[in-house]
């Protein structure tokens, strides 16, 4: 692994620590995957968490299923390693964790953008209009199962004009949307603060969370095709319920999906 420090300055690292709940920060110019490195660090019992792993360029980022996350300079790519025993967060396939994280990213966008229709695509993507701007991947450590890596990739100052054709037609960036340049450290700090708020709401079982992800559901009333395990489910999306499950009206009746990959939506 080629780990090349450093994407944020020492003063910015101290600012992030003082303004957010993060206790340890590792910053690199280039990494294959921030989640992979965070999960490697999860085996260290003495590690002071939450840990933030940050990189300017990610060369082998992953999405859900077999999807990959394309990134280029100007993107914001990071992972949070959280000890769920300390935060009282539940792990083990709870879709509400991804949705609460996605709401945090949406909240941050609302603070730094003027306008824009920001919605969530269950279970882990953030869209502006009809195009993806951010992706989230949650992975639990197999060796230290109480530690959870929350990976987030956001197109900030990079332009989709440089992306492969299949990505350029369905993705966007904050810069492409607004024409503005955003200090990455400010965007990161804003997101981290919103994550702290949303995760507190989640541990408190705040019912307002469910109302917000339902109201922000990109797939509502659309025909969707979802792969969940070995099953392929197709029907009309009836939104996201309070437990974070996607509700689909199929030919055989309503089905609740707690995990899966949306292959298509019309």
Secondary structure, 3 states (H helix, E strand, C coil): CCCCCCCCCHHHHHHHHHHCCCCEEEEEEEECCHHHHHHHHCCCCCCCCCEEEEEEEECCEECCCCCEECCCCCCEEEEEEEEHHHHCCCCCCCHHHHHHHHHHHHHHHHHHCCCCCEEEECCCEEEECCEEEEEEEEEECCCCCCEEEEEEEECCCCCHHHCCHHHHCCECCHHHHHCCCCCHHHHHHHHHHHHHHHHHHHHCCCCHHHHHHHHCECCCCCEEEEEECCEEEEEEEEEECCCCCEEEEECCEEEEECCCEEEEEC
